[in-house]
Amino acid sequence: MSKNSNGAEAIAAVERRMQNRRIGGDRRTRSEPDFKAPEKRTSERRKVERRRLIDPTTCERDYSLDEVEFMKAMDEYKRKSGRMFPTWSEVLEVVRGLGYAKSVPVPTV
């Protein structure tokens, strides 16, 4: 190889390093104003319903009426509250709303 080709390769390598974003410095420190795209949306964003209704007929096992009632109550709660993953205290709130209560143990003699 001749001297010129090695020099050209060295210059090309330096130019590549300068263009490399990791080495070239932080692009965010430029003095140019940031480009902001115009807002396309003119109205409020509507919430898209992503959850499907619970359909017990698509499951492999047969659910009791109490289980179906509970699943529907949980689905209704999730829709009203907008919470996809309710806490255990919220689940307990739904269960109590269905009329369930902790039974008092009967004392044994």
C-alpha positions, 0 to 999 in steps of 0.5 A: 500500500502506498502512503496516500491510501493509508492517509486517506483511510486514517482521514476516513476513520477520523471522519467516521469517529466525528460522525459517531453520536456516542463520540461526537458529543451531546446533540441536545446542547445545540444552540438551534431551536428545537423542532416541534411538530404541529399538533394534529389533534384538535379534539380531546382524545377519546378513551378506547375500550380495550377490554372484552366482555367476560364470556364464560362460555368460551372457557373450558370449565363450567362456572357456577352462577356465583362465579359468573356473578362475581366475574361480571361484577369485577368486570363492571367495577373495572369498567367504571373505575378505569382500573385494569388491575384492581387491588385486593381491597377493591376486590373485597369491596366488590365482594361485599357489594354482592352481599357477602360477609365474613361469617361468625364462627360458631363456638363449640362446647 
